[in-house]
């Protein structure tokens, strides 16, 4: 599940994940925890910025994607190479 509010970013990340043979469900807003549970994704890719601290509430593994460095201690993928490595770890 690829989550983000910027449509272009979600589409670009989704396209990359498809090339990695991952099943992709792009979500162009912020889902509720109930919606995430309903879809039961193996891994979430959160395209930052995300309102609130959604990734701190999740039980599923998640990858944070941003093309900008963040001042946060969260694991972050900033290149498609890093994203691929993270996907391989979870899938």
C-alpha positions as CSV (number, residue, x, y, z in Angstrom):
1,X,0.0,0.0,0.0
2,X,1.5,3.3,-1.1
3,X,0.1,6.2,1.0
4,X,0.5,9.9,0.3
5,X,-1.3,13.1,-0.4
6,X,0.8,14.1,-3.4
7,X,-0.6,12.2,-6.4
8,X,2.5,12.5,-8.5
9,X,4.8,11.1,-5.8
10,X,2.4,8.2,-5.0
11,X,2.2,7.3,-8.7
12,X,6.0,7.5,-9.1
13,X,6.6,5.3,-6.0
14,X,3.9,2.9,-7.1
15,X,5.4,2.5,-10.5
16,X,8.8,1.7,-9.0
17,X,7.2,-0.8,-6.6
18,X,5.5,-2.5,-9.6
19,X,8.8,-2.9,-11.3
20,X,10.0,-4.7,-8.2
21,X,7.1,-7.2,-8.6
22,X,5.3,-5.9,-5.6
23,X,1.5,-5.8,-5.5
24,X,0.6,-2.1,-5.3
25,X,-2.4,-0.3,-3.9
26,X,-2.0,3.5,-4.3
27,X,-3.9,5.5,-1.7
28,X,-4.0,9.2,-2.4
29,X,-4.9,10.5,1.1
30,X,-4.4,9.4,4.7
31,X,-6.3,6.2,5.5
32,X,-7.7,5.4,8.9
33,X,-6.3,2.5,10.8
34,X,-9.4,0.5,10.1
35,X,-8.9,1.0,6.3
36,X,-5.3,-0.2,6.6
37,X,-6.5,-3.2,8.6
38,X,-9.2,-3.9,5.9
39,X,-6.6,-4.0,3.1
40,X,-4.1,-5.9,5.2
41,X,-1.0,-4.9,3.3
42,X,2.3,-6.7,3.8
43,X,4.2,-3.4,3.9
44,X,3.2,0.3,3.7
45,X,5.2,2.9,1.9
46,X,4.4,6.3,3.4
47,X,5.2,9.2,1.1
48,X,6.2,12.1,3.4
49,X,5.0,14.5,4.5
50,X,2.2,12.7,6.3
51,X,-0.1,14.6,8.7
52,X,0.4,13.4,12.3
53,X,2.6,10.5,13.2
54,X,0.7,7.7,11.3
55,X,3.8,5.5,11.1
56,X,4.0,5.4,15.0
57,X,0.5,3.9,15.2
58,X,1.0,1.1,12.7
59,X,1.5,-2.6,13.4
60,X,2.5,-3.4,9.8
61,X,6.1,-2.8,8.6
62,X,6.4,0.5,6.9
63,X,8.9,2.3,4.7
64,X,9.1,6.1,4.8
65,X,9.7,7.7,1.5
66,X,11.0,11.2,1.0
67,X,13.2,12.9,-1.5
68,X,14.2,15.3,1.2
69,X,16.2,14.4,4.4
70,X,14.1,14.7,7.5
71,X,15.2,15.8,11.0
72,X,13.5,12.7,12.4
73,X,15.1,9.5,13.6
74,X,12.8,7.3,11.6
75,X,14.1,5.0,8.9
76,X,13.9,6.7,5.6
77,X,14.3,5.8,1.9
78,X,15.4,8.8,-0.2
79,X,16.4,7.0,-3.4
80,X,14.8,4.2,-5.4
81,X,17.8,2.0,-4.6
82,X,17.1,2.4,-0.9
83,X,13.4,1.8,-1.5
84,X,14.2,-1.4,-3.4
85,X,16.4,-2.7,-0.6
86,X,13.6,-2.0,1.9
87,X,11.0,-3.7,-0.2
88,X,13.3,-6.8,-0.6
89,X,13.6,-6.9,3.2
90,X,9.8,-7.0,3.8
91,X,8.5,-9.0,0.8
